[in-house]
Amino acid sequence: MSFVKKNIWRLSFIVVLVGAFLAMGLASKNSSLPSSTATAKEEIYFEFTEGEHVKGAENPKVTIVEFSDFQCPACAAYYPVMETLLTDFPEDLQLVYKHFPLRAIHFQAENTAKASEAAALQGKFWDMHKTLFDNQSSWSGTTGKDALRQYAENIGLDMAKYDADIESDAVNEVVKSASQFAVDNGLNSTPTFYMNGRKIGNPASYESFKELIEQEISSVSNQ
């Protein structure tokens, strides 16, 4: 790679990160359920099943569980941050994505969760995850499923299967169960992060998030 290309890539990377944190500042820190008095549990014991949406290290020292909503602006802002952290800690960090669609304030939240689950049945959850966050500003103002169907086609899904799956009881149950798990554990906002089972506050910057992970890796390594 030439010197010019390297520096163009670095500049693009910086622009993405700056944009992400500007979005976090403009969009507020998270999205919350209105009039909720719930308090998220400080610790949750997670039993991960075969159908979990997992990305990153196979034998991690740090597992971050993210409760997220595809229509949440702050979730979209954290998306590139998490992607960069996974790149920075390829042997130590694992991300587990959990649905928590805030239906009361995000009218496409449930539809997008179902679209991602329909994609998951064809092995393309993370492709849909990326597409939905990359294009959040385009689809979030709509109420229908046409844009979501176009994204499904763009990532190469079998559309007959997608159309059947997104309306299926099986997909509906996955999203419903994930949402109920969040509610049962007192969650009322997105994104909510748990690091090795312990709730953490939403880090204010990429460096803050990275520091938390480094501290946890050090702690686990010294046990």
C-alpha positions as CSV (number, residue, x, y, z in Angstrom):
1,M,0.0,0.0,0.0
2,S,1.4,3.4,-1.0
3,F,2.1,6.2,1.5
4,V,-0.7,8.3,0.0
5,K,-3.2,5.4,0.2
6,K,-2.2,4.6,3.8
7,N,-2.8,8.2,4.9
8,I,-6.1,8.4,3.0
9,W,-7.2,5.3,4.9
10,R,-6.1,6.7,8.2
11,L,-7.9,10.0,7.5
12,S,-11.1,8.1,6.6
13,F,-10.8,6.0,9.8
14,I,-10.5,9.2,11.9
15,V,-13.5,10.8,10.2
16,V,-15.6,7.8,10.9
17,L,-14.7,7.8,14.6
18,V,-15.2,11.6,14.9
19,G,-18.6,11.2,13.2
20,A,-19.5,8.4,15.6
21,F,-18.8,10.5,18.7
22,L,-20.5,13.6,17.3
23,A,-23.6,11.4,16.7
24,M,-23.4,10.2,20.3
25,G,-23.3,13.8,21.5
26,L,-26.1,15.0,19.3
27,A,-28.4,12.0,19.7
28,S,-28.2,11.9,23.5
29,K,-26.4,9.1,25.3
30,N,-29.0,6.4,24.8
31,S,-32.7,5.8,24.0
32,S,-34.9,5.1,27.0
33,L,-38.4,3.8,27.5
34,P,-40.7,6.6,28.6
35,S,-41.8,6.8,32.2
36,S,-39.8,3.7,33.1
37,T,-38.7,3.1,36.7
38,A,-36.9,-0.1,36.0
39,T,-33.3,-0.5,37.1
40,A,-31.0,-2.7,35.2
41,K,-29.3,-5.5,37.1
42,E,-25.7,-4.8,37.9
43,E,-24.8,-8.4,37.1
44,I,-26.3,-11.0,34.8
45,Y,-25.3,-14.6,34.4
46,F,-25.5,-15.3,30.6
47,E,-26.0,-18.7,29.2
48,F,-25.2,-18.5,25.6
49,T,-26.9,-20.8,23.2
50,E,-26.1,-22.0,19.7
51,G,-28.3,-19.3,18.1
52,E,-26.5,-16.3,19.7
53,H,-25.1,-13.6,17.5
54,V,-21.5,-13.7,18.4
55,K,-18.5,-12.0,16.8
56,G,-14.8,-11.8,17.7
57,A,-12.4,-14.0,19.6
58,E,-13.2,-17.7,20.0
59,N,-11.7,-17.9,23.5
60,P,-12.1,-14.4,24.8
61,K,-10.9,-12.9,28.0
62,V,-13.6,-10.2,27.7
63,T,-17.1,-10.8,26.5
64,I,-19.3,-7.7,25.9
65,V,-23.0,-8.3,25.7
66,E,-24.7,-5.4,24.0
67,F,-28.5,-4.9,24.3
68,S,-29.3,-2.9,21.2
69,D,-32.1,-1.5,19.0
70,F,-31.4,-0.9,15.3
71,Q,-33.3,2.4,15.3
72,C,-31.5,3.8,18.4
73,P,-29.2,6.6,17.3
74,A,-26.7,6.0,20.1
75,C,-26.5,2.3,19.1
76,A,-25.6,3.3,15.6
77,A,-23.0,5.7,17.0
78,Y,-21.4,2.9,19.0
79,Y,-21.5,0.5,16.1
80,P,-18.2,1.6,14.4
81,V,-16.6,1.9,17.8
82,M,-17.4,-1.7,18.6
83,E,-16.1,-2.8,15.2
84,T,-12.8,-1.0,15.8
85,L,-12.4,-2.6,19.3
86,L,-13.0,-6.0,17.8
87,T,-10.2,-5.3,15.4
88,D,-7.9,-4.0,18.2
89,F,-8.4,-7.0,20.4
90,P,-8.8,-10.0,18.0
91,E,-7.6,-12.6,20.4
92,D,-9.3,-11.3,23.6
93,L,-12.6,-9.6,22.8
94,Q,-16.0,-11.1,21.9
95,L,-19.2,-9.3,21.2
96,V,-22.7,-10.8,21.7
97,Y,-25.6,-8.8,20.3
98,K,-28.9,-9.0,22.1
99,H,-32.2,-7.5,20.7
100,F,-34.0,-5.0,22.8
101,P,-36.4,-3.2,20.4
102,L,-37.9,-0.1,22.1
103,R,-41.2,-0.4,20.4
104,A,-42.8,2.5,22.3
105,I,-40.4,5.1,20.7
106,H,-38.9,3.4,17.7
107,F,-41.6,2.2,15.3
108,Q,-39.2,0.2,13.0
109,A,-37.4,-1.4,15.9
110,E,-39.3,-4.7,15.9
111,N,-39.4,-4.9,12.1
112,T,-35.6,-4.4,11.8
113,A,-35.0,-7.0,14.6
114,K,-37.1,-9.5,12.6
115,A,-35.3,-8.6,9.4
116,S,-32.0,-9.4,11.0
117,E,-33.3,-12.7,12.4
118,A,-34.6,-13.6,8.9
119,A,-31.1,-12.9,7.6
120,A,-29.6,-14.9,10.4
121,L,-31.5,-18.0,9.2
122,Q,-29.5,-17.6,6.0
123,G,-26.2,-17.1,7.8
124,K,-26.1,-13.3,7.3
125,F,-27.1,-11.7,10.5
126,W,-23.9,-9.6,10.7
127,D,-24.4,-8.5,7.1
128,M,-27.8,-7.2,7.9
129,H,-26.6,-5.7,11.2
130,K,-24.0,-3.7,9.3
131,T,-26.5,-2.6,6.6
132,L,-29.1,-1.5,9.1
133,F,-26.7,0.7,11.1
134,D,-24.9,2.0,8.0
135,N,-28.3,3.2,6.6
136,Q,-30.2,4.0,9.7
137,S,-30.8,7.6,8.6
138,S,-32.4,6.4,5.4
139,W,-34.9,3.9,6.8
140,S,-35.6,5.1,10.3
141,G,-38.2,7.7,9.1
142,T,-40.3,5.0,7.4
143,T,-42.9,2.7,8.8
144,G,-43.0,0.0,6.2
145,K,-40.8,-3.0,5.4
146,D,-39.9,-2.1,1.7
147,A,-36.5,-0.7,2.6
148,L,-35.7,-3.6,4.7
149,R,-36.6,-6.0,1.9
150,Q,-34.3,-4.1,-0.4
151,Y,-31.5,-4.5,2.0
152,A,-32.2,-8.2,2.3
153,E,-31.9,-8.4,-1.5
154,N,-28.7,-6.3,-1.5
155,I,-26.9,-8.7,0.8
156,G,-27.9,-11.7,-1.3
157,L,-30.7,-13.4,0.6
158,D,-33.1,-15.9,-0.9
159,M,-36.0,-13.5,-1.1
160,A,-38.7,-16.2,-1.0
161,K,-37.3,-17.6,2.2
162,Y,-36.7,-14.1,3.6
163,D,-40.4,-13.2,3.0
164,A,-41.6,-16.3,4.7
165,D,-39.1,-16.1,7.6
166,I,-39.7,-12.5,8.6
167,E,-43.4,-13.2,9.1
168,S,-42.8,-16.6,10.8
169,D,-43.7,-17.5,14.4
170,A,-40.2,-18.7,14.9
171,V,-38.6,-15.3,14.1
172,N,-41.3,-13.5,16.1
173,E,-40.6,-15.7,19.1
174,V,-36.8,-15.0,19.0
175,V,-37.3,-11.3,19.0
176,K,-40.1,-11.5,21.7
177,S,-38.0,-13.7,23.9
178,A,-34.9,-11.5,23.6
179,S,-36.9,-8.4,24.5
180,Q,-38.5,-10.1,27.5
181,F,-35.1,-11.2,28.8
182,A,-34.0,-7.6,28.8
183,V,-37.2,-6.4,30.5
184,D,-36.9,-9.2,33.1
185,N,-33.4,-8.0,34.0
186,G,-34.6,-4.4,34.5
187,L,-33.2,-2.8,31.3
188,N,-35.0,0.3,30.1
189,S,-32.5,1.8,27.6
190,T,-30.2,1.1,24.6
191,P,-27.4,0.5,24.2
192,T,-26.8,-1.2,27.5
193,F,-23.4,-3.0,27.9
194,Y,-22.3,-5.9,30.1
195,M,-18.7,-6.8,30.3
196,N,-18.0,-10.3,31.6
197,G,-21.5,-10.3,33.1
198,R,-21.1,-6.9,34.9
199,K,-23.0,-3.8,33.7
200,I,-20.8,-0.9,32.6
201,G,-21.8,2.7,32.0
202,N,-21.7,3.8,28.4
203,P,-18.1,4.9,27.7
204,A,-17.9,8.5,26.6
205,S,-15.1,7.9,24.1
206,Y,-13.4,5.1,22.1
207,E,-10.3,5.5,24.4
208,S,-12.4,5.1,27.5
209,F,-13.9,1.9,26.1
210,K,-10.5,0.6,25.1
211,E,-9.2,1.4,28.6
212,L,-12.0,-0.6,30.2
213,I,-11.3,-3.6,28.1
214,E,-7.5,-3.4,28.7
215,Q,-8.2,-3.3,32.5
216,E,-10.5,-6.3,32.3
217,I,-7.9,-8.3,30.2
218,S,-5.3,-7.5,32.8
219,S,-7.6,-8.5,35.7
220,V,-8.5,-11.8,34.0
221,S,-4.9,-12.6,33.1
222,N,-3.8,-12.1,36.7
223,Q,-6.4,-14.4,38.2
